[in-house]
């Protein structure tokens, strides 16, 4: 049974790595720099109309950025953690036929399509640099 789980996980990540080659664009939604909100914002809520006044968005088509993004994206691995976190950025990565939703928290926490992944300060800094937000 354990062997089957390892094989399935490997296949899943291999297919993700194949898909990541075909990134067309990345939509980034983020809470403005310096804004503190009295409650944690979850991944689904960051695009809600209630956050329009404190949220910015940017569509990225820049091939150089997308190339750097793909390098960091490939480094992400599933995490055993199921903790929730305060989402500050959401990157919707568009491929040919699908999209992945990556949420990034205050302290570099990451989730991909609702599943926690390893923290990535590098990915967070790459996106913050592109959108012009001061790193923590």
SEMARGU-939118 format. One record per residue: x negated, y, z negated of N, C-alpha, C in turn. Coordinates in steps of 0.1 Angstrom, whole numbers, plus 5000, padded with zeros to 4 digits. Layout:
N
(atom (X Y Z) (X Y Z) (X Y Z))
...
! end
This chain:
136
(atom (4992 4988 5000) (5000 5000 5000) (4991 5013 5000))
(atom (4981 5013 4991) (4972 5024 4991) (4965 5027 5004))
(atom (4962 5016 5010) (4955 5016 5023) (4964 5023 5034))
(atom (4977 5019 5034) (4986 5025 5043) (4988 5040 5041))
(atom (4988 5044 5028) (4990 5059 5025) (4977 5066 5030))
(atom (4966 5061 5029) (4953 5067 5034) (4954 5068 5049))
(atom (4958 5058 5056) (4959 5058 5070) (4969 5069 5075))
(atom (4981 5069 5069) (4991 5079 5072) (4986 5093 5070))
(atom (4980 5095 5059) (4974 5109 5056) (4964 5113 5066))
(atom (4955 5104 5070) (4945 5106 5080) (4951 5110 5093))
(atom (4961 5102 5097) (4968 5104 5110) (4975 5118 5110))
(atom (4981 5121 5099) (4988 5134 5097) (4978 5146 5099))
(atom (4967 5145 5093) (4957 5156 5094) (4951 5156 5107))
(atom (4949 5145 5114) (4943 5145 5127) (4953 5151 5137))
(atom (4966 5148 5135) (4976 5155 5144) (4976 5170 5142))
(atom (4975 5174 5129) (4975 5188 5126) (4963 5195 5133))
(atom (4951 5188 5132) (4939 5194 5138) (4941 5194 5153))
(atom (4947 5185 5160) (4950 5186 5174) (4959 5197 5177))
(atom (4970 5199 5169) (4979 5210 5171) (4973 5223 5169))
(atom (4964 5225 5159) (4958 5238 5156) (4950 5243 5168))
(atom (4946 5235 5177) (4939 5239 5189) (4947 5248 5198))
(atom (4961 5247 5197) (4970 5254 5206) (4977 5266 5199))
(atom (4970 5272 5190) (4976 5284 5183) (4978 5295 5194))
(atom (4991 5300 5195) (4994 5311 5204) (4994 5324 5197))
(atom (4999 5325 5185) (5000 5337 5177) (5002 5334 5162))
(atom (5000 5344 5154) (5002 5343 5140) (5010 5355 5135))
(atom (5021 5353 5129) (5029 5364 5123) (5025 5364 5108))
(atom (5021 5376 5104) (5017 5378 5090) (5027 5387 5083))
(atom (5033 5383 5072) (5041 5391 5063) (5034 5392 5050))
(atom (5033 5404 5045) (5025 5406 5033) (5031 5417 5024))
(atom (5029 5416 5011) (5033 5426 5002) (5022 5437 5002))
(atom (5027 5450 5003) (5017 5461 5004) (5007 5460 4993))
(atom (4995 5465 4996) (4984 5465 4987) (4988 5474 4975))
(atom (4986 5470 4963) (4988 5477 4951) (5002 5476 4945))
(atom (5011 5469 4952) (5025 5468 4948) (5026 5456 4938))
(atom (5031 5459 4926) (5034 5449 4916) (5049 5447 4915))
(atom (5054 5435 4916) (5068 5432 4915) (5071 5425 4902))
(atom (5082 5428 4895) (5085 5423 4882) (5087 5407 4882))
(atom (5089 5401 4893) (5091 5386 4893) (5082 5381 4904))
(atom (5079 5368 4903) (5071 5361 4914) (5080 5360 4926))
(atom (5073 5362 4938) (5080 5360 4951) (5076 5347 4956))
(atom (5086 5339 4960) (5082 5326 4966) (5081 5326 4981))
(atom (5077 5316 4987) (5074 5316 5001) (5086 5318 5010))
(atom (5097 5313 5006) (5109 5315 5014) (5114 5330 5013))
(atom (5112 5336 5001) (5118 5349 4999) (5110 5361 5005))
(atom (5098 5359 5008) (5089 5370 5012) (5095 5378 5024))
(atom (5103 5371 5033) (5108 5378 5044) (5123 5383 5042))
(atom (5128 5381 5030) (5142 5386 5027) (5143 5401 5028))
(atom (5154 5406 5032) (5157 5420 5033) (5154 5428 5020))
(atom (5156 5421 5009) (5154 5428 4996) (5139 5432 4994))
(atom (5130 5427 5002) (5116 5431 5000) (5111 5440 5012))
(atom (5120 5444 5020) (5116 5453 5032) (5108 5465 5028))
(atom (5111 5471 5016) (5104 5483 5013) (5090 5481 5007))
(atom (5087 5469 5004) (5073 5466 4998) (5065 5457 5007))
(atom (5071 5453 5019) (5065 5443 5027) (5061 5449 5041))
(atom (5050 5445 5046) (5045 5448 5059) (5045 5436 5068))
(atom (5044 5437 5081) (5042 5425 5089) (5033 5429 5101))
(atom (5027 5419 5107) (5018 5421 5118) (5018 5408 5126))
(atom (5019 5410 5140) (5018 5399 5149) (5004 5399 5154))
(atom (4997 5388 5153) (4983 5387 5157) (4982 5377 5169))
(atom (4976 5383 5180) (4974 5375 5193) (4959 5375 5196))
(atom (4951 5382 5188) (4936 5383 5191) (4929 5370 5191))
(atom (4924 5366 5203) (4917 5352 5204) (4905 5351 5194))
(atom (4898 5361 5192) (4886 5361 5182) (4891 5357 5168))
(atom (4902 5364 5164) (4907 5362 5150) (4913 5348 5150))
(atom (4921 5344 5160) (4927 5331 5160) (4916 5320 5159))
(atom (4905 5322 5166) (4894 5312 5166) (4888 5311 5151))
(atom (4886 5322 5145) (4882 5322 5131) (4892 5316 5121))
(atom (4905 5319 5124) (4916 5314 5116) (4916 5298 5117))
(atom (4915 5293 5129) (4915 5279 5131) (4904 5271 5123))
(atom (4892 5277 5123) (4881 5271 5115) (4885 5270 5100))
(atom (4891 5281 5094) (4895 5280 5080) (4907 5271 5078))
(atom (4916 5271 5088) (4928 5262 5087) (4924 5248 5087))
(atom (4915 5244 5095) (4910 5230 5095) (4904 5225 5082))
(atom (4899 5234 5074) (4893 5231 5061) (4903 5228 5050))
(atom (4916 5232 5053) (4926 5230 5042) (4929 5215 5041))
(atom (4931 5211 5028) (4934 5197 5025) (4946 5197 5015))
(atom (4954 5186 5015) (4965 5185 5006) (4960 5186 4991))
(atom (4968 5191 4983) (4965 5192 4969) (4975 5184 4961))
(atom (4970 5178 4950) (4979 5171 4941) (4988 5180 4932))
(atom (4984 5193 4932) (4992 5203 4924) (5005 5205 4931))
(atom (5015 5207 4922) (5029 5211 4927) (5033 5223 4920))
(atom (5023 5231 4915) (5026 5244 4908) (5032 5254 4918))
(atom (5041 5262 4914) (5046 5273 4922) (5036 5285 4919))
(atom (5036 5295 4928) (5028 5306 4927) (5034 5319 4933))
(atom (5029 5330 4929) (5034 5343 4934) (5028 5346 4948))
(atom (5037 5345 4958) (5032 5346 4972) (5030 5361 4975))
(atom (5018 5364 4981) (5015 5378 4985) (5015 5379 5000))
(atom (5012 5367 5007) (5011 5367 5022) (5018 5354 5027))
(atom (5024 5356 5039) (5029 5344 5046) (5024 5345 5060))
(atom (5018 5335 5065) (5013 5335 5079) (5020 5324 5087))
(atom (5028 5328 5096) (5036 5318 5104) (5027 5316 5117))
(atom (5022 5304 5118) (5013 5300 5129) (5021 5294 5140))
(atom (5021 5300 5152) (5029 5295 5163) (5020 5287 5172))
(atom (5025 5274 5175) (5018 5266 5184) (5027 5265 5197))
(atom (5024 5256 5206) (5032 5254 5218) (5046 5251 5215))
(atom (5048 5241 5206) (5062 5236 5204) (5067 5237 5190))
(atom (5059 5242 5181) (5063 5242 5167) (5056 5254 5160))
(atom (5058 5255 5147) (5051 5265 5139) (5049 5259 5125))
(atom (5038 5264 5118) (5035 5261 5105) (5036 5274 5096))
(atom (5041 5272 5084) (5043 5283 5075) (5032 5282 5064))
(atom (5023 5291 5064) (5012 5291 5054) (5015 5302 5044))
(atom (5016 5299 5031) (5018 5309 5021) (5006 5310 5012))
(atom (5002 5322 5009) (4990 5325 5001) (4994 5333 4989))
(atom (4989 5329 4978) (4992 5335 4965) (4982 5345 4961))
(atom (4985 5351 4949) (4976 5362 4943) (4962 5356 4941))
(atom (4960 5344 4937) (4947 5339 4934) (4943 5328 4944))
(atom (4945 5330 4957) (4941 5322 4968) (4948 5308 4969))
(atom (4959 5307 4961) (4967 5294 4963) (4973 5294 4977))
(atom (4974 5281 4981) (4979 5279 4995) (4990 5269 4995))
(atom (5000 5271 5003) (5009 5260 5007) (5011 5260 5022))
(atom (5013 5248 5028) (5016 5247 5042) (5029 5240 5043))
(atom (5039 5246 5049) (5052 5240 5051) (5057 5235 5038))
(atom (5055 5242 5027) (5061 5238 5014) (5052 5229 5006))
(atom (5041 5224 5011) (5033 5214 5004) (5020 5221 5000))
(atom (5016 5220 4987) (5004 5227 4983) (4991 5221 4989))
(atom (4982 5230 4992) (4969 5227 4997) (4958 5232 4988))
(atom (4946 5229 4991) (4935 5234 4983) (4934 5249 4985))
(atom (4930 5256 4974) (4928 5271 4975) (4918 5274 4985))
(atom (4920 5286 4992) (4910 5290 5002) (4908 5305 5001))
(atom (4898 5310 4994) (4894 5324 4994) (4890 5329 5007))
(atom (4884 5320 5015) (4879 5324 5028) (4891 5327 5038))
(atom (4901 5319 5037) (4913 5322 5046) (4920 5334 5041))
(atom (4921 5336 5028) (4928 5348 5023) (4920 5361 5027))
(atom (4906 5360 5026) (4898 5372 5029) (4899 5375 5044))
(atom (4899 5364 5052) (4900 5366 5067) (4913 5374 5071))
(atom (4924 5369 5065) (4937 5375 5068) (4937 5390 5062))
(atom (4933 5391 5050) (4933 5405 5044) (4924 5415 5052))
(atom (4913 5410 5057) (4905 5419 5065) (4912 5423 5078))
(atom (4919 5414 5084) (4926 5417 5096) (4937 5426 5094))
(atom (4945 5425 5083) (4956 5433 5081) (4953 5446 5073))
(atom (4940 5448 5069) (4935 5460 5063) (4939 5461 5048))
(atom (4940 5450 5042) (4943 5450 5027) (4930 5448 5019))
(atom (4928 5455 5009) (4916 5454 5001) (4916 5441 4993))
(atom (4905 5433 4995) (4904 5421 4987) (4903 5423 4972))
(atom (4908 5413 4964) (4908 5414 4950) (4894 5413 4944))
! end
